[in-house]
């Protein structure tokens, strides 16, 4: 188990039953990283290791690429620096380029994993929402969508390593990382944040204070506000305003209601204040928005 492929993954004479693996030759990687689009994101290695008994890898000086691992069954662990993370089904973890790490399958219940190494200018930004959280580990709410993209990328690169195939793989990898990043930013189903968002969505026209909303979901106002800022970039009040204005746009586009009637329908008793809020967000008045040619 000490030998390695060019990807840094362990080489076994027999491999793992049903495994798939593609390592892009490094001269092709270098060329891709100079090309106009693939320089932003290039897949350098990708694979599927089913029921990978004995799979283990240690890199004292890290890897040149950022590594993404998605476990779909079984279990294992990943250590990044001094912190070890247990890995189970639907868990995705991002290992930053250059970070000392070690990972491997559980002895009793070996994992099945999709894994990918990527380089490029967009990688740090795409993985930022995961790495910027408390942990580089995230349990995906919709892993099947990410698995489809892993399979698409590997199938492309297994077929041919032409510039066009590398470009297509780059696009799919961008979408894969974006899906993981978006999933990490979304609230877990039935979590306090999810319940708070659903409550606001069901009461777009209401006037709800942060303290009232926090009491409903069983959190302190400060804790709830912090969760909103982490997920949306702003607090509960701003999120609720976004919902109100989205409903207002729909009414302006699909009905003949007056501006005052639209304002009232989304909870604004003062049409002038509604118009100021609308202009602040959209850069134009509700009347000007309604008059735009759309579609």
N, C-alpha and C positions, 0 to 999 in steps of 0.2 A: 504493500500500500504506500510505499515511499516514492514511487515513480509518479511523474506528472505529465499531463499533456501540455501543449502550448498555452492552454487556457488556465493552467494552474489547477485543474481538477484532477483527482487521483486517477491513475491509469490502472486498469485491472486486465489481466489476460482475457478473462471471460466477460468483463463488463458487467452491467446489470441487465437482467433479462428484460428485453423490450426498451432498452435505453435508446435515446436519440441524442446526437451531439454534432455541433458544427463549430469549428474554430476558423475564423476568417484569417487567411495569411496576413502576416503583419505588414508586408509591403502594400497590400490592398487597403489595409486599415489606414496606413500613413497617407495614401493617395486620397481616400475618402475624407480624411480629416483636413484636407486642403481644398476640397471641392465646395462649391457655393452652398449647397444645402446640407450635405452629410457632415460637413464640419461642425454643424450645430449638434448633431447626435448620430453616432455610428454604433451599431451593434458589433462587438468584436468576437463574442463567444455566446453560445446559447445551447441549452440542453434540457432534456427530460430524463431524470433518473428515477425509475419506478422501484419501489420497495428496496431502497439502496442500502442493504445490509453492509456494514463495514465502511460506509462512506465517511471520510474525514479529511479535512484540509486545514493546514495551519500556515499563516503567512506572517512572519515576525515583522516584516517591513511593509505590510499591506500589499495592495495590487495597484497597478497603474490605472485600472478602470474602477468605476463604481459598480458594485455587484448588487443585484436584486434577486432574492430568493423567495419563492412562493411555495409553501407546503400545502399539498392537497390531501394527504392522508398520512397516518403514522405520526411520528414525532422525532424531535432532535433538539439541538441547541446551537446557538450562535454566541460567541464571545467577541465583543468589540472592545479593545483595550482591556480594562479591568472588570467590565460588566458582562455577565452572561444572561442570555435571554432564552427561556424555554420556548420551543416552536411546536405548534400543532396545526391541525387542518384550518385552512383559510388565513393563516398568518403569513404576512408579507414583511420582509425586513430588508432594509437598505444599508449596505456597508459602504461608507464613503471611500473614495480612492485614497490610498496612502495610509489608511487606518489599520493598525495591527489587529489581526483577528484570527479566529479559529472557529470552525463549525463542523458538525458531524451528526450522523443519524443515531437515534436511540438504539441501544443494543437489543432490547426486547421487542420494540415496535418501530422498526426502521421507517424513516419518512419516505414519501414519494414527493419529489420537488421538481418544479420548473425553476431554472436559474438563467441569468443573463448578465453579461458584462457589457457596459456601455461607456463610451467616451464622447466628449464634445462640449461645445460652449453652453448648450442648454441644460446639461445634466444637473448642475447644481441648483438651478432655478426650479426644475421639474421635481426634484427630490426634496426641495426645501421644506414643503409642508409636512413631510414625514420626519425628516431629520430635525426640523425646528420644534417638534413636539417633545414631550417629556421622554419619549423613547423612539428609537428608529424602527421599532416593531409595531405593526398595525394589523388588526384582524379585519379583513375585508368583509363588507356586508354583501358584496356581489362578486365572489371570486370567479364565477363562471365566465364573466365578461373578460376578465384579465387572462384567464386560461386560453380563451379563443384567440386572443392577440398573441400570446406566447406561441401557440401552435401556428398561427399565420406567419410569424417571423421565421420560425425554424423551418417551416415548409418552403418558404421563399429561398432561404439560404442553402437548404439541402438541394434545391433544384439547380441553382446556378449562382455563381458569385460575380455576376456582371455588375457594372455601375448602376444599371437600372434596378436590379434586384436589391442591391445595397440601399438604393434610394427608397424603394418600397418598404424595405425592412426598417429603415430609419423612421418613416412616417408612422408605421404601426407601433414602433417602440415609443415614439413620442406620445401616441395615444395611450399606450399601456401605462407609461409613467404618469401621464396626466390623470388617468382613471384612479391610480393608486393615491395620487396626491389629493384628488377631489374626495375620494372615499375617506381619507384620513381627516379631511376638514369637515365632513358631514357628521351630524350627531348620530349616535347609536340609537336604534329603534327603541322607543319607550324609555329612553333616558330622560332625566329632568329637562335637559336642553331640548330634546325632541318634543316633549310634552308642552313645553313653553312655546315653541315655535308653532305647533299645531293649534294651541289655544289662541294665539294671535291671528293665525290664518283663518280661524273660524269666527273671529270677531273683528274683522277689518274696520267696521264702522264704529267700534267702541273706543272709549278713552280709558286705557288701562295703565296704571302706574307700575313702575318697576317693583315696588314693595308688594303690591297686590299680586303681581305675576309670580314673584319669588315665593310668596306664601302658598300659592296654589300648587307649585311643584316641590315645595319643601326645602328650599334653599334660602340662604341669606341673599339680600339684594346685591351685595358686592360679589359673591361667588357666582351668581347667575350672570351678572354683567360681564365678569371675566370670561365665562364660558361663551357668551355671545361674541365678545371681542375676538376670542381665539378662532371661532368658527366663521364669523362674518366680517370681521374687521371693524365692527362698530357695536354699540350697545343695543338693548332691547327696543328702546324708543325709536332709534334710527331704523331698525329692522321693521318695526310696525309701520313707520312712515313709508318705507319702500313698498310694503304690501298695499297700503292705501293708494299710493300713486300708481301702482300697477293696475289696481281695480279701476282707478279713475281713467287711465289710458284706454282700458277695455270699453268703458262706458262711452268715452268720447268717440271711439272708433265704431261702436256698434249701435249707438242709440242717438236720438235727437233731443235728449235731455239738455236743458240749459246748463250753463256753468254752475249756477247756484244749486241746481238739482243734483248735478254730479258731485259737487262738494259735500252736500248733505248726505248723499248716499255712502260716502266714504268717511263720514264722521267729522266734517268741518262745518261748524255752524256759521263761520264767517267766510263768505266766498272770496273776499279780498286776501285773507290770510292763506286760503287754499291756493289762490293764484300765485302768491309770492313763493310758497313752498314748491309749487309745480315749476315755476320759472327758475328757482334756485337749482333744482335737479336737472331740468331739461334744457335750460337756456332759452326758453320761449314760453309764452303764455299758453294756457289751455286752448284758447281760441286759435292761436297760430298752429299749435300741434294738430288740432282737428282739421285745419285747412291744408295740411301737408298732403302731397300725393304719396300714397303708400302702395307697396306691392308692385 
